[in-house]
Amino acid sequence: MKPIEFPEMNCTFAKNQPQYLPLPALREQDGHVTSCWRAALAERLYFLFTGKMWLTQMTFGSPLQPLRPAILKPVIKKQ
């Protein structure tokens, strides 16, 4: 999967950090950060048949942050 740009995005995390993929995102005042990801065809087929997705979160020893994966686009409030 690859993070992709979307119309509502207002920042890009890790833009100048070559060891990471740049992460286009919408950073909201309430602390929510939303990003959009596109799966390759093979990934889509694999998910269709297995229904499984794996998620690795890099915490660097800090507490785990809440995550909410979704298939449908969340409601984005106008700022």
C-alpha positions in Angstrom: 0.0 0.0 0.0 1.1 3.5 -0.7 0.0 6.8 0.9 -1.5 9.1 -1.7 -2.4 12.8 -1.9 -6.1 13.9 -1.6 -7.9 17.2 -2.0 -8.3 18.0 1.7 -4.7 17.3 2.7 -2.9 20.2 4.4 0.5 18.7 5.3 3.0 16.0 4.4 4.7 14.2 7.3 8.3 12.9 6.8 8.6 15.1 3.6 12.4 15.4 4.0 13.1 12.1 5.7 14.3 9.7 3.0 14.2 6.7 5.4 10.3 7.0 5.5 7.6 7.3 2.9 6.2 10.9 2.8 2.7 10.8 4.3 0.2 13.3 2.8 -2.4 14.0 5.5 -5.1 16.3 6.8 -4.1 17.5 10.3 -7.0 18.9 12.2 -7.1 21.2 15.2 -8.7 18.5 17.3 -5.6 16.2 16.9 -7.1 13.9 14.3 -4.7 13.1 11.4 -6.3 11.5 8.3 -4.3 9.9 5.4 -5.4 8.1 2.3 -3.7 4.9 1.0 -4.0 3.1 -2.3 -3.6 -0.7 -2.5 -2.0 -2.3 -5.6 -4.1 -4.7 -7.6 -2.4 -7.8 -6.0 -3.0 -6.4 -2.5 -6.7 -5.8 -3.3 -7.1 -9.4 -4.6 -5.3 -10.8 -1.6 -7.6 -8.8 0.8 -10.7 -9.8 -1.2 -9.9 -13.5 -0.6 -8.4 -13.4 2.9 -10.1 -10.4 4.5 -6.9 -9.7 6.4 -4.8 -6.6 6.7 -1.7 -6.2 8.8 -0.8 -2.9 10.5 2.7 -2.1 11.9 3.0 1.1 14.0 6.4 2.6 14.8 6.2 3.8 18.4 10.0 4.2 19.0 9.2 3.1 22.6 6.4 5.6 23.2 2.9 4.5 24.1 0.7 3.1 21.4 -1.6 5.7 19.8 -5.2 4.9 18.9 -5.7 3.9 15.2 -8.9 3.6 13.2 -8.5 1.9 9.8 -11.4 2.5 7.5 -12.5 1.7 3.9 -15.0 4.5 3.6 -13.8 8.1 3.6 -14.4 9.8 6.9 -16.5 12.9 7.3 -14.0 15.8 7.0 -15.1 19.0 8.7 -14.7 22.3 6.9 -12.2 24.4 8.8 
